[in-house]
Amino acid sequence: MTDRSKTGADGDGAPAAGDFGRRVAARREYLGLSRGEVALRTASAPGYIEYVETQPGSHGMGFVVRLAHALETTVDELTGGTVDLPPGAGRAAGHPRLVEIGQDECWTLVGRRGVGRVVVSDEGGPAVYPVNYVCVENRIAYRTSPDSRPAHAVGHETAFEVDHIDDAFSRGWSVLVVGAADALTEPRDVAALENEAGTVTPWAGGERDLWVVVTADRVTGRRIETDAP
């Protein structure tokens, strides 16, 4: 396996972001912060935040602690210490509140693409599978192989769930999309979907050329809010 932190994405020897930098960038973008805003929170320069996000390297623990606080997360989360652990292992925060999320915000949270979970119930029994997806208007689309379990959702009403867990503050949200799942087989329909939403590369790899589209009939969401800043 190529060490991308040393060779760069194009294999030209240019430095590329390491795992730490990618986690920092992803968390900052999720919070909607600019590099300048993170720099102010960490008493550093915007250029240094850019360096952290785009170049491999090591950083002092004092800065990493300030950065984790600025990004409202933990040092373990930023450094990948929890990557193999299930989310939500921490204790409940003080005064948590479970609130309903409006439909418009649900779609905003689902976003254009990401990883969600599709519910399948067939002769093998009920099961839930994570898949890479794209969202176009009121449709969720994912690619899989025709003989896979996620493909068995086709022809049935199914549920598709997307969530985010913030372990640092014991809060998070979950959105549930329920609707009919259909296979997209017409070349022009597939081309239109890919043109509108872009292609999806399943992380599992392999030949996954069947597009499954879930058209939403019901969309609901819930959020755990806390008194944490």
Backbone bond lengths (Angstrom), bond angles and torsions (degrees), N, CA, C in turn:
res aa  C-N    CA-C-N  psi(-1)  N-CA   C-N-CA  omega(-1)  CA-C   N-CA-C  phi
1 M - - - 1.465 - - 1.521 109.18 -
2 T 1.312 117.16 134.80 1.442 121.24 -178.92 1.517 110.86 -75.16
3 D 1.340 116.51 137.40 1.452 121.09 175.89 1.518 108.09 -81.95
4 R 1.331 117.03 95.60 1.453 121.64 -174.72 1.513 111.84 -68.06
5 S 1.335 117.81 -19.80 1.455 118.87 179.19 1.520 111.16 -70.33
6 K 1.357 117.50 -11.88 1.455 120.91 -179.16 1.519 112.80 -113.63
7 T 1.324 116.64 -29.79 1.451 118.45 -172.13 1.510 113.74 -99.34
8 G 1.327 120.14 -22.02 1.452 121.40 -177.66 1.506 111.09 88.00
9 A 1.331 116.74 158.96 1.451 121.87 -174.21 1.514 112.09 -66.89
10 D 1.322 117.79 -29.63 1.458 120.68 -176.50 1.517 113.07 -96.67
11 G 1.323 115.98 4.85 1.452 119.17 177.84 1.509 113.38 68.70
12 D 1.356 119.48 22.94 1.453 121.74 -176.79 1.512 112.85 -100.70
13 G 1.347 116.78 9.20 1.442 120.14 178.83 1.515 113.87 87.57
14 A 1.344 118.66 -5.49 1.458 121.34 179.20 1.515 110.08 -72.98
15 P 1.347 117.89 143.50 1.456 119.98 179.41 1.516 111.52 -61.58
16 A 1.319 116.48 148.37 1.466 121.97 175.67 1.511 108.27 -129.31
17 A 1.311 115.82 160.46 1.460 119.73 -179.17 1.516 110.81 -62.83
18 G 1.347 116.02 139.71 1.449 119.78 173.55 1.514 110.34 -83.38
19 D 1.331 116.35 -178.26 1.460 120.62 -179.25 1.522 111.28 -60.40
20 F 1.333 117.11 -40.30 1.466 120.98 -179.45 1.521 110.36 -61.38
21 G 1.326 116.53 -47.30 1.463 120.43 -179.59 1.512 112.61 -62.16
22 R 1.323 116.71 -40.00 1.465 119.60 179.46 1.529 110.73 -66.18
23 R 1.329 117.17 -38.24 1.465 119.61 178.36 1.529 110.65 -66.97
24 V 1.321 116.71 -40.42 1.466 120.56 178.03 1.524 110.23 -61.09
25 A 1.341 116.65 -48.17 1.464 120.87 -178.74 1.526 111.20 -62.58
26 A 1.332 116.67 -42.96 1.462 120.23 -178.48 1.522 110.95 -64.60
27 R 1.331 117.31 -42.03 1.463 120.48 -179.66 1.529 110.50 -67.81
28 R 1.330 116.92 -42.13 1.470 120.18 178.98 1.524 110.77 -61.11
29 E 1.326 116.57 -45.16 1.464 120.31 -179.53 1.524 111.11 -66.35
30 Y 1.328 116.72 -35.85 1.462 119.49 178.18 1.526 110.83 -63.00
31 L 1.334 117.02 -38.15 1.458 121.16 179.60 1.526 112.09 -79.68
32 G 1.325 117.85 -9.49 1.459 121.18 -179.48 1.510 113.48 74.50
33 L 1.325 117.11 28.76 1.464 121.73 -178.74 1.525 110.80 -97.50
34 S 1.323 115.90 147.68 1.457 120.84 172.32 1.525 108.80 -87.02
35 R 1.326 116.47 164.72 1.465 119.03 176.00 1.523 110.90 -62.98
36 G 1.332 116.71 -33.65 1.448 119.72 177.82 1.518 112.17 -63.62
37 E 1.323 116.77 -40.20 1.465 120.45 179.05 1.518 111.24 -66.31
38 V 1.330 116.61 -39.77 1.469 119.36 177.19 1.523 110.06 -66.87
39 A 1.328 116.77 -37.20 1.465 120.64 178.44 1.527 110.68 -61.07
40 L 1.341 117.09 -42.87 1.463 120.51 178.01 1.522 110.96 -62.19
41 R 1.325 116.75 -40.72 1.463 120.64 -178.22 1.517 112.41 -68.81
42 T 1.325 116.83 -25.80 1.472 120.85 -176.20 1.520 112.76 -106.76
43 A 1.352 117.43 4.08 1.463 122.28 -178.72 1.528 110.85 56.34
44 S 1.330 115.61 45.26 1.459 121.08 178.30 1.523 108.62 -132.89
45 A 1.322 116.82 -173.04 1.457 121.86 -178.10 1.524 110.49 -100.47
46 P 1.349 118.14 146.96 1.469 120.20 176.86 1.523 112.67 -55.43
47 G 1.331 116.45 -34.90 1.461 119.57 178.74 1.517 112.23 -63.90
48 Y 1.336 116.40 -32.48 1.461 118.84 178.99 1.524 110.54 -72.94
49 I 1.340 117.31 -37.45 1.464 119.42 176.16 1.529 109.63 -62.37
50 E 1.321 117.39 -40.11 1.467 120.56 176.19 1.531 110.58 -61.98
51 Y 1.333 116.59 -41.33 1.461 120.68 178.06 1.528 110.68 -62.14
52 V 1.327 117.02 -43.48 1.464 120.88 179.80 1.530 110.56 -59.78
53 E 1.334 115.87 -41.30 1.461 120.24 -175.64 1.523 113.41 -76.43
54 T 1.307 117.84 -27.95 1.468 120.12 -170.34 1.513 115.25 -111.80
55 Q 1.330 118.34 -13.02 1.464 120.87 -177.01 1.525 110.76 -123.54
56 P 1.315 117.78 140.34 1.469 119.44 175.14 1.515 110.28 -70.85
57 G 1.291 116.98 150.45 1.462 120.16 178.77 1.511 110.95 164.49
58 S 1.337 115.17 174.24 1.461 121.05 178.71 1.526 108.49 -108.59
59 H 1.330 115.53 155.39 1.456 120.73 -176.40 1.518 109.09 -137.77
60 G 1.318 115.83 150.12 1.450 120.79 -179.36 1.516 111.60 -62.47
61 M 1.334 115.74 146.72 1.454 119.78 -176.83 1.521 111.58 -62.97
62 G 1.338 117.35 -34.63 1.458 119.13 178.71 1.517 111.55 -59.92
63 F 1.342 117.10 -43.15 1.461 120.43 178.22 1.523 110.86 -66.86
64 V 1.328 117.38 -41.81 1.465 120.51 -179.24 1.522 110.25 -61.72
65 V 1.327 117.77 -39.17 1.469 121.31 178.01 1.524 109.98 -64.19
66 R 1.346 116.66 -45.20 1.473 119.61 178.16 1.517 110.89 -63.20
67 L 1.328 116.69 -38.68 1.460 120.83 -179.43 1.527 110.73 -65.84
68 A 1.317 116.79 -42.74 1.465 120.35 178.58 1.526 110.25 -61.47
69 H 1.331 116.58 -41.95 1.462 120.06 178.62 1.529 110.53 -65.34
70 A 1.320 116.89 -41.08 1.471 120.97 179.82 1.516 111.68 -63.83
71 L 1.311 116.65 -33.37 1.460 121.79 -178.44 1.529 112.13 -94.80
72 E 1.339 115.71 9.61 1.470 121.40 175.09 1.525 111.41 56.04
73 T 1.318 115.99 46.36 1.459 120.67 179.02 1.524 108.14 -145.23
74 T 1.318 117.43 -164.24 1.459 121.68 -178.25 1.520 110.37 -116.29
75 V 1.322 115.00 161.50 1.460 120.34 176.68 1.523 110.28 -60.98
76 D 1.321 117.31 -40.94 1.465 120.70 179.45 1.524 111.47 -60.38
77 E 1.343 116.57 -40.56 1.460 119.73 179.19 1.528 110.69 -63.59
78 L 1.324 117.23 -45.20 1.470 120.75 -177.60 1.522 112.30 -67.99
79 T 1.313 116.92 -35.11 1.459 120.30 -176.55 1.524 113.41 -91.02
80 G 1.321 116.85 -1.46 1.462 119.80 177.84 1.506 114.40 85.08
81 G 1.338 116.61 13.88 1.454 119.36 -178.51 1.519 113.84 -68.20
82 T 1.340 116.53 -17.80 1.464 119.86 -178.34 1.527 112.08 -110.44
83 V 1.338 116.96 12.38 1.462 119.57 -172.10 1.518 113.23 -62.30
84 D 1.333 118.09 -29.68 1.462 120.84 -178.91 1.527 112.95 -99.43
85 L 1.325 117.19 9.74 1.455 120.85 -179.55 1.524 109.93 -106.53
86 P 1.331 118.16 146.54 1.469 119.45 175.68 1.512 109.90 -66.71
87 P 1.350 118.27 144.72 1.459 120.22 178.92 1.513 111.39 -69.79
88 G 1.321 114.49 158.62 1.468 119.57 174.45 1.511 114.54 83.96
89 A 1.326 117.97 24.14 1.463 119.89 -178.58 1.522 112.69 -80.62
90 G 1.326 116.85 -14.87 1.456 119.77 -177.73 1.515 112.67 -75.72
91 R 1.312 115.11 175.34 1.460 121.42 179.42 1.527 110.32 -78.69
92 A 1.321 115.69 157.71 1.462 120.60 175.91 1.520 109.80 -64.86
93 A 1.325 116.70 143.96 1.454 121.44 178.65 1.530 110.03 -77.67
94 G 1.315 115.20 168.60 1.453 118.90 179.21 1.518 112.18 -71.54
95 H 1.307 116.68 136.33 1.466 123.83 176.25 1.534 113.14 55.02
96 P 1.329 118.12 54.27 1.471 119.49 177.63 1.524 111.12 -71.43
97 R 1.346 115.67 151.36 1.460 121.73 178.03 1.525 108.70 -133.52
98 L 1.324 116.03 131.88 1.460 121.16 176.38 1.528 107.97 -98.86
99 V 1.332 116.96 117.25 1.461 121.08 -175.36 1.523 110.01 -124.64
100 E 1.321 115.47 150.56 1.456 121.47 176.87 1.536 109.83 -79.08
101 I 1.331 116.06 146.15 1.456 121.86 178.94 1.524 108.55 -106.81
102 G 1.322 116.94 133.67 1.454 121.09 178.13 1.519 111.72 -67.06
103 Q 1.336 115.92 158.41 1.457 120.65 -173.85 1.528 112.37 -61.89
104 D 1.324 117.79 -40.89 1.465 119.76 -179.85 1.517 111.17 -61.96
105 E 1.333 116.14 -43.03 1.462 118.91 179.32 1.521 110.89 -68.32
106 C 1.334 117.22 -33.28 1.469 119.94 176.85 1.523 110.23 -55.92
107 W 1.336 116.45 -48.67 1.461 119.37 -178.79 1.522 111.39 -66.78
108 T 1.327 116.57 -33.57 1.463 119.46 176.33 1.523 110.68 -63.13
109 L 1.326 116.51 -42.38 1.463 120.61 179.98 1.527 111.66 -67.52
110 V 1.320 116.39 -40.41 1.471 119.38 177.96 1.514 110.31 -60.66
111 G 1.338 116.59 -37.76 1.455 120.58 174.70 1.516 113.56 72.53
112 R 1.327 114.64 -165.57 1.456 120.62 -177.24 1.517 112.55 -84.52
113 R 1.316 117.01 -29.82 1.462 120.28 -176.96 1.518 109.48 -162.29
114 G 1.329 115.35 165.58 1.452 119.80 178.71 1.515 110.80 163.31
115 V 1.316 116.24 -154.16 1.462 122.74 176.00 1.519 108.00 -120.29
116 G 1.325 116.63 126.58 1.455 122.08 177.73 1.512 110.07 -131.23
117 R 1.331 116.25 -175.06 1.470 121.26 -176.77 1.515 109.60 -127.14
118 V 1.331 114.74 127.34 1.459 120.18 179.30 1.526 108.99 -104.10
119 V 1.317 115.71 138.28 1.462 122.08 -179.25 1.524 108.84 -94.81
120 V 1.328 116.28 129.00 1.464 122.12 179.53 1.529 108.44 -125.97
121 S 1.324 116.00 134.94 1.460 120.46 175.50 1.519 107.92 -134.00
122 D 1.324 116.54 112.05 1.465 121.28 -179.02 1.517 109.15 -142.26
123 E 1.329 117.05 -158.46 1.456 119.52 -177.41 1.525 112.83 -63.02
124 G 1.317 116.11 -18.75 1.464 119.90 177.59 1.514 113.16 -85.03
125 G 1.352 116.26 -1.66 1.454 120.18 -179.23 1.519 111.05 95.74
126 P 1.335 118.03 173.42 1.456 121.29 -179.85 1.526 111.51 -70.66
127 A 1.324 115.35 144.67 1.457 120.35 179.55 1.520 108.96 -156.90
128 V 1.314 116.39 158.88 1.456 123.08 179.00 1.523 108.06 -126.83
129 Y 1.354 116.35 133.45 1.458 120.84 -177.10 1.527 111.15 -129.37
130 P 1.328 117.16 133.05 1.472 119.56 175.59 1.526 109.85 -78.12
131 V 1.328 116.91 138.31 1.460 122.04 179.43 1.529 109.06 -142.77
132 N 1.317 115.82 150.51 1.462 120.86 170.31 1.520 108.57 -76.34
133 Y 1.315 117.56 135.80 1.457 119.98 -174.94 1.525 111.39 -135.27
134 V 1.343 114.84 164.55 1.456 122.21 166.38 1.519 107.14 -126.32
135 C 1.312 115.72 154.23 1.462 121.56 -179.30 1.520 108.54 -121.46
136 V 1.332 116.07 123.78 1.465 122.33 177.06 1.514 107.28 -127.15
137 E 1.337 115.67 113.09 1.455 122.06 -177.16 1.533 109.77 53.94
138 N 1.323 118.39 -117.49 1.466 119.54 -177.75 1.523 111.60 -105.40
139 R 1.318 116.12 29.76 1.464 120.62 -179.51 1.523 110.50 -124.27
140 I 1.327 114.14 140.08 1.463 122.26 172.34 1.526 106.86 -108.13
141 A 1.323 117.10 128.77 1.466 120.63 -178.93 1.523 110.09 -127.35
142 Y 1.329 115.56 138.02 1.463 120.33 176.08 1.523 109.84 -140.82
143 R 1.319 115.99 155.47 1.459 122.09 179.26 1.515 110.13 -103.63
144 T 1.317 115.59 138.82 1.449 120.95 178.27 1.518 108.65 -151.94
145 S 1.309 118.01 -179.53 1.472 121.30 176.65 1.523 108.59 -96.34
146 P 1.330 117.92 148.28 1.473 121.19 -175.49 1.520 114.14 -58.61
147 D 1.343 117.74 -27.11 1.467 120.06 -176.93 1.533 112.51 -98.43
148 S 1.320 117.68 12.32 1.459 120.35 -178.54 1.522 110.93 -89.63
149 R 1.325 117.18 161.79 1.466 120.77 177.58 1.532 112.35 -63.61
150 P 1.359 119.96 -40.72 1.468 118.44 177.89 1.519 113.62 -58.58
151 A 1.357 117.35 -24.74 1.462 120.50 178.41 1.523 111.50 -71.33
152 H 1.342 117.70 -19.57 1.458 121.07 -178.23 1.525 112.71 -72.02
153 A 1.333 116.70 -6.72 1.464 119.16 175.21 1.527 111.39 -70.31
154 V 1.325 116.57 -21.85 1.467 121.32 -176.84 1.532 110.56 -59.05
155 G 1.326 115.99 133.47 1.455 121.31 178.41 1.512 114.46 87.06
156 H 1.326 116.77 4.69 1.458 120.57 -177.26 1.525 110.18 -132.13
157 E 1.324 115.29 159.29 1.454 118.89 167.02 1.517 107.31 -74.37
158 T 1.319 116.31 134.09 1.452 119.32 -177.15 1.519 109.22 -137.88
159 A 1.312 115.88 174.26 1.460 122.08 177.18 1.518 108.81 -122.53
160 F 1.318 114.76 143.01 1.461 121.32 179.04 1.522 107.53 -130.48
161 E 1.333 116.32 127.38 1.461 120.38 -173.28 1.529 110.58 -122.08
162 V 1.334 115.06 138.43 1.463 122.68 175.24 1.524 107.12 -129.72
163 D 1.332 117.25 138.90 1.463 118.41 179.60 1.522 111.14 -147.93
164 H 1.297 114.21 169.85 1.466 121.46 173.45 1.514 108.09 -143.37
165 I 1.334 116.80 131.75 1.459 122.51 -179.75 1.521 108.72 -116.12
166 D 1.309 116.98 126.49 1.462 122.67 176.51 1.516 107.94 -104.50
167 D 1.336 116.25 94.51 1.454 120.62 -176.94 1.523 112.61 -64.81
168 A 1.340 116.59 -29.10 1.457 119.31 -176.26 1.524 111.46 -62.25
169 F 1.347 117.22 -35.52 1.450 120.72 -177.38 1.523 113.14 -120.24
170 S 1.319 117.80 13.05 1.470 122.59 177.25 1.518 112.17 52.20
171 R 1.328 115.51 47.58 1.452 120.44 178.24 1.520 108.79 -139.97
172 G 1.322 116.37 168.98 1.451 119.48 -179.58 1.508 110.95 173.20
173 W 1.320 115.63 -175.04 1.458 121.05 179.91 1.519 110.15 -144.01
174 S 1.329 114.71 161.46 1.461 121.50 178.13 1.523 108.34 -144.81
175 V 1.339 115.84 135.17 1.462 121.99 177.43 1.522 108.36 -121.21
176 L 1.332 116.59 133.17 1.461 122.31 -179.67 1.526 109.10 -117.95
177 V 1.332 115.66 123.66 1.460 122.78 176.75 1.525 107.63 -109.98
178 V 1.330 117.25 125.73 1.461 121.88 179.49 1.525 108.44 -120.37
179 G 1.343 116.57 132.30 1.456 120.12 179.31 1.507 111.83 178.99
180 A 1.315 115.88 -179.27 1.462 121.25 -178.58 1.527 110.32 -78.87
181 A 1.339 114.93 139.81 1.462 121.13 177.88 1.526 109.58 -104.56
182 D 1.315 115.68 130.17 1.468 121.16 -179.43 1.518 109.73 -131.26
183 A 1.327 115.51 151.85 1.464 121.07 174.95 1.520 109.02 -86.21
184 L 1.304 116.03 133.62 1.460 121.33 177.50 1.527 106.97 -97.55
185 T 1.332 116.36 108.35 1.460 119.97 -172.63 1.523 113.93 -116.38
186 E 1.333 118.42 -25.77 1.452 120.77 -179.39 1.534 109.98 -67.38
187 P 1.339 117.15 125.37 1.476 119.88 -177.67 1.523 113.56 -52.29
188 R 1.345 117.05 -40.30 1.470 118.31 -177.83 1.520 111.26 -69.92
189 D 1.356 117.35 -31.75 1.464 119.93 177.45 1.527 110.40 -69.78
190 V 1.341 115.80 -41.27 1.473 120.48 177.44 1.520 109.53 -62.68
191 A 1.338 117.22 -44.69 1.463 121.05 -179.79 1.522 110.98 -62.23
192 A 1.339 116.65 -39.89 1.458 120.21 179.54 1.520 111.20 -65.08
193 L 1.349 116.43 -41.47 1.457 120.67 179.15 1.522 110.57 -63.64
194 E 1.328 116.68 -47.72 1.453 120.02 -178.39 1.524 111.24 -66.72
195 N 1.316 117.22 -31.83 1.459 120.24 178.20 1.523 110.90 -70.09
196 E 1.322 116.56 -34.90 1.453 121.04 -177.63 1.516 112.56 -81.88
197 A 1.321 116.84 -38.57 1.466 120.13 -173.69 1.515 113.51 -110.87
198 G 1.338 117.66 -11.85 1.450 119.25 -174.57 1.516 110.95 83.18
199 T 1.296 116.88 162.66 1.463 120.63 -178.70 1.524 110.74 -77.64
200 V 1.301 114.97 154.56 1.461 121.86 176.70 1.522 107.81 -115.82
201 T 1.314 116.51 128.71 1.460 120.86 177.65 1.523 108.93 -103.72
202 P 1.329 118.17 105.36 1.472 119.66 179.97 1.526 110.68 -60.38
203 W 1.310 116.36 130.40 1.455 120.12 -179.95 1.511 112.19 -62.73
204 A 1.334 117.61 -26.30 1.467 120.61 -178.21 1.522 112.06 -71.28
205 G 1.337 117.72 -14.92 1.462 120.58 178.98 1.521 112.28 72.22
206 G 1.317 115.89 -170.31 1.459 121.29 179.20 1.519 112.29 81.17
207 E 1.324 115.87 -179.11 1.455 122.04 179.84 1.525 109.23 -81.34
208 R 1.300 116.21 108.15 1.469 121.89 -178.70 1.523 107.79 -134.13
209 D 1.323 114.99 78.47 1.455 120.79 -171.07 1.521 114.09 -103.82
210 L 1.338 118.03 1.32 1.455 120.58 179.08 1.521 109.74 -90.99
211 W 1.323 116.09 121.58 1.461 120.84 174.52 1.525 108.94 -88.96
212 V 1.324 116.79 126.26 1.456 123.12 173.45 1.524 107.56 -111.47
213 V 1.328 116.31 129.25 1.463 121.66 -177.20 1.521 109.59 -118.65
214 V 1.329 116.19 125.48 1.461 122.45 176.37 1.528 107.25 -104.28
215 T 1.333 116.19 114.26 1.460 121.75 178.45 1.522 109.04 -92.80
216 A 1.312 116.27 120.86 1.464 120.63 -170.80 1.518 113.15 -70.63
217 D 1.320 115.61 129.98 1.458 122.60 167.80 1.525 110.35 -101.74
218 R 1.344 115.62 -35.73 1.464 121.26 179.19 1.522 108.98 -137.21
219 V 1.314 115.41 138.22 1.464 121.48 176.83 1.525 108.13 -132.78
220 T 1.314 116.20 122.81 1.461 120.85 179.51 1.515 108.95 -134.84
221 G 1.312 115.00 156.90 1.459 119.05 179.17 1.515 111.82 -151.75
222 R 1.318 115.46 153.96 1.460 121.62 176.94 1.527 108.73 -137.52
223 R 1.322 114.85 149.60 1.458 120.85 -179.19 1.525 109.46 -134.04
224 I 1.324 115.97 138.92 1.459 120.83 170.73 1.523 107.28 -96.17
225 E 1.341 115.95 117.12 1.450 121.48 177.11 1.520 109.09 -106.81
226 T 1.332 114.52 150.78 1.456 119.62 -179.91 1.536 108.77 -135.39
227 D 1.317 115.28 176.93 1.462 120.56 178.10 1.517 111.76 -88.30
228 A 1.361 116.16 4.51 1.464 118.76 179.68 1.520 109.03 -67.18
229 P 1.354 118.72 149.69 1.464 121.22 -178.93 1.506 111.33 -68.37
